[in-house]
Amino acid sequence: MLVYFKPVKNEKNIHIALEIVSELFASKIAKILNLPILDVTLTKFKNSMGLLMDYLPEKADQRISNIAEIRKSLAFEEWILNIDLKEEHVLAKENKGYIIDHGHAISAWKPLYYIAQIIDKRVTRFNLWAEEEDFSEGIELVKSIDNKTIKELLRESFSEVQEANFCKLFTGQVAEEYFDLSLRLLEKRASILESIKNTIYQ
């Protein structure tokens, strides 16, 4: 089985840590919802920290076997505020599609003033071939996650990144501030998914 290792960026920026938090959280929560996002593991490889995942050799299209799950994922991608969802980020292996690259989700790579500008808006740039009915099913999936589970998986993701200690700027205080911000963002986005759907399919 071929695997892909995505090393952590070598920059002095707390968003480096938040990017990995977002990748881990998206993977963990999608697994519970049976959505097509790869399992990712934060690990050390050849003296570099990074994310280990399956290698996906092909670009996906509507002929993939799990197209229904891909389509339902649009509401999920909107929920986590993934500003980097595009067609190039839907890849495939053995005719099964996966959505990759969640490093620009939740609060990662977004200054607070920009979050304030987009918090009530559609942020995805690709519709995953989804129709209105698919988006509605995705909303129901997001609603099925209880707040306790969201909080636990988010906390677990933050803790993994802190324990890896690859970003010295990602102190306990900073992590706690962004943990609280991330929870508030997810709560807010969940509450407006219906209006986002109306924007997309008006």
C-alpha positions as CSV (number, residue, x, y, z in Angstrom):
1,M,0.0,0.0,0.0
2,L,1.4,3.4,-1.0
3,V,1.3,6.2,1.5
4,Y,1.9,9.9,1.3
5,F,3.7,12.0,3.9
6,K,2.9,15.7,4.1
7,P,5.5,17.4,6.2
8,V,4.7,20.3,8.5
9,K,5.6,23.7,6.9
10,N,8.8,25.2,8.1
11,E,7.5,28.6,9.1
12,K,7.3,30.4,12.4
13,N,3.6,30.9,12.5
14,I,0.9,29.5,14.8
15,H,-1.2,28.8,11.7
16,I,1.2,26.0,11.0
17,A,-0.1,24.3,14.1
18,L,-3.7,25.2,13.4
19,E,-3.5,23.7,10.0
20,I,-2.6,20.3,11.4
21,V,-5.4,20.7,14.1
22,S,-7.9,21.2,11.2
23,E,-6.6,18.3,9.2
24,L,-6.8,16.0,12.2
25,F,-10.2,17.2,13.3
26,A,-11.7,16.9,9.8
27,S,-10.4,13.4,9.5
28,K,-11.7,12.3,13.0
29,I,-15.2,13.7,12.7
30,A,-15.6,12.6,9.0
31,K,-14.8,9.0,10.1
32,I,-17.7,9.0,12.5
33,L,-20.0,10.3,9.8
34,N,-18.7,7.9,7.2
35,L,-17.7,10.8,4.9
36,P,-14.9,10.4,2.3
37,I,-12.0,12.0,4.0
38,L,-8.8,10.0,4.6
39,D,-7.5,8.9,8.0
40,V,-4.5,11.1,8.8
41,T,-1.9,10.5,11.4
42,L,0.5,13.0,12.9
43,T,3.9,11.4,13.1
44,K,7.6,11.8,12.7
45,F,9.3,10.6,9.5
46,K,13.0,11.1,8.7
47,N,13.3,13.8,11.4
48,S,10.3,15.7,10.1
49,M,6.8,16.0,11.7
50,G,3.9,15.6,9.3
51,L,0.7,13.9,8.3
52,L,0.8,10.3,7.1
53,M,-2.1,9.2,4.8
54,D,-3.0,6.9,1.9
55,Y,-1.6,7.9,-1.5
56,L,-4.4,8.9,-4.0
57,P,-3.2,8.6,-7.6
58,E,-6.1,9.8,-9.6
59,K,-8.4,12.8,-10.0
60,A,-12.0,11.9,-9.1
61,D,-15.0,12.5,-11.3
62,Q,-18.7,11.6,-11.1
63,R,-18.1,8.0,-12.1
64,I,-16.6,7.1,-8.7
65,S,-18.3,4.4,-6.7
66,N,-19.0,6.6,-3.6
67,I,-20.4,9.7,-5.5
68,A,-23.4,9.9,-3.1
69,E,-21.0,10.3,-0.1
70,I,-19.0,12.9,-1.9
71,R,-22.1,14.9,-2.7
72,K,-23.4,14.8,0.9
73,S,-20.0,16.2,2.0
74,L,-20.6,19.7,0.7
75,A,-22.6,20.7,3.9
76,F,-19.8,19.2,6.0
77,E,-17.1,21.3,4.2
78,E,-19.2,24.4,4.6
79,W,-19.7,23.6,8.3
80,I,-16.0,23.4,9.0
81,L,-15.4,26.6,7.0
82,N,-13.1,25.0,4.5
83,I,-12.2,27.9,2.2
84,D,-9.9,25.6,0.1
85,L,-12.4,23.1,-1.2
86,K,-11.8,22.9,-5.0
87,E,-12.1,20.3,-7.7
88,E,-8.4,19.5,-7.5
89,H,-8.9,18.4,-3.9
90,V,-11.2,15.5,-4.8
91,L,-8.9,12.5,-5.6
92,A,-9.5,8.8,-6.1
93,K,-8.1,5.4,-5.5
94,E,-9.6,2.2,-6.9
95,N,-12.6,4.1,-8.1
96,K,-13.4,5.5,-4.6
97,G,-13.2,9.3,-4.1
98,Y,-11.8,11.3,-1.2
99,I,-11.8,14.9,-0.3
100,I,-8.3,16.0,0.7
101,D,-6.5,19.1,2.2
102,H,-8.4,20.5,5.2
103,G,-5.6,22.7,6.4
104,H,-7.5,25.9,5.6
105,A,-10.6,24.9,7.6
106,I,-12.0,26.2,10.9
107,S,-9.7,29.0,12.1
108,A,-6.5,27.9,10.3
109,W,-4.9,30.4,7.9
110,K,-7.6,33.0,8.5
111,P,-7.0,36.2,10.5
112,L,-9.9,37.2,12.8
113,Y,-11.0,40.1,10.6
114,Y,-11.4,37.7,7.6
115,I,-13.3,35.2,9.7
116,A,-15.7,38.0,10.6
117,Q,-16.2,38.8,6.9
118,I,-17.0,35.2,5.8
119,I,-18.6,33.6,8.9
120,D,-22.2,34.0,7.4
121,K,-21.2,33.3,3.8
122,R,-20.7,30.3,1.5
123,V,-16.9,29.6,1.4
124,T,-16.5,26.5,-0.8
125,R,-15.4,27.0,-4.4
126,F,-16.6,23.6,-5.7
127,N,-20.0,22.0,-5.2
128,L,-18.9,18.4,-5.2
129,W,-21.5,17.7,-7.9
130,A,-24.1,18.1,-5.1
131,E,-27.7,18.9,-5.7
132,E,-30.0,20.6,-3.1
133,E,-31.2,17.2,-1.8
134,D,-27.6,16.1,-1.2
135,F,-26.9,19.3,0.8
136,S,-30.0,18.7,2.9
137,E,-28.8,15.2,3.7
138,G,-25.4,16.6,4.6
139,I,-27.0,19.1,7.0
140,E,-28.8,16.2,8.8
141,L,-25.5,14.4,9.1
142,V,-23.9,17.4,10.7
143,K,-26.9,17.8,13.1
144,S,-26.5,14.2,14.1
145,I,-23.1,14.9,15.8
146,D,-23.6,15.8,19.5
147,N,-21.7,18.7,21.0
148,K,-19.8,16.5,23.4
149,T,-18.3,14.5,20.5
150,I,-17.4,17.6,18.6
151,K,-15.7,19.1,21.7
152,E,-13.8,15.8,22.5
153,L,-12.5,15.3,19.0
154,L,-11.5,19.0,18.7
155,R,-9.7,18.8,22.1
156,E,-8.0,15.6,21.0
157,S,-6.7,17.2,17.8
158,F,-5.4,20.3,19.7
159,S,-3.7,18.0,22.2
160,E,-2.0,15.9,19.6
161,V,-0.5,19.0,18.0
162,Q,0.6,20.5,21.3
163,E,2.3,17.2,22.3
164,A,4.1,17.0,19.0
165,N,5.7,20.4,19.9
166,F,6.8,21.4,16.4
167,C,5.5,24.9,16.8
168,K,7.0,26.8,19.8
169,L,4.5,29.6,19.3
170,F,1.6,27.2,19.9
171,T,1.6,27.6,23.7
172,G,-1.0,26.3,26.0
173,Q,-2.7,29.7,26.3
174,V,-2.7,30.2,22.5
175,A,-4.1,26.7,22.0
176,E,-6.9,27.3,24.5
177,E,-7.9,30.6,22.8
178,Y,-8.1,28.9,19.4
179,F,-9.9,25.9,20.8
180,D,-12.6,28.2,22.2
181,L,-12.7,30.1,18.9
182,S,-13.0,26.9,16.9
183,L,-15.9,25.7,19.0
184,R,-17.8,28.9,18.5
185,L,-17.1,28.9,14.8
186,L,-18.4,25.3,14.4
187,E,-21.5,26.2,16.5
188,K,-22.2,29.3,14.4
189,R,-21.7,27.5,11.0
190,A,-24.0,24.6,12.1
191,S,-26.7,27.1,12.8
192,I,-26.6,28.7,9.4
193,L,-26.2,25.7,7.1
194,E,-29.8,26.0,5.9
195,S,-29.3,29.6,4.8
196,I,-26.1,28.7,3.1
197,K,-28.0,26.0,1.2
198,N,-30.5,28.6,0.1
199,T,-27.7,30.8,-1.2
200,I,-26.3,28.0,-3.2
201,Y,-29.6,26.6,-4.6
202,Q,-31.7,29.8,-4.9
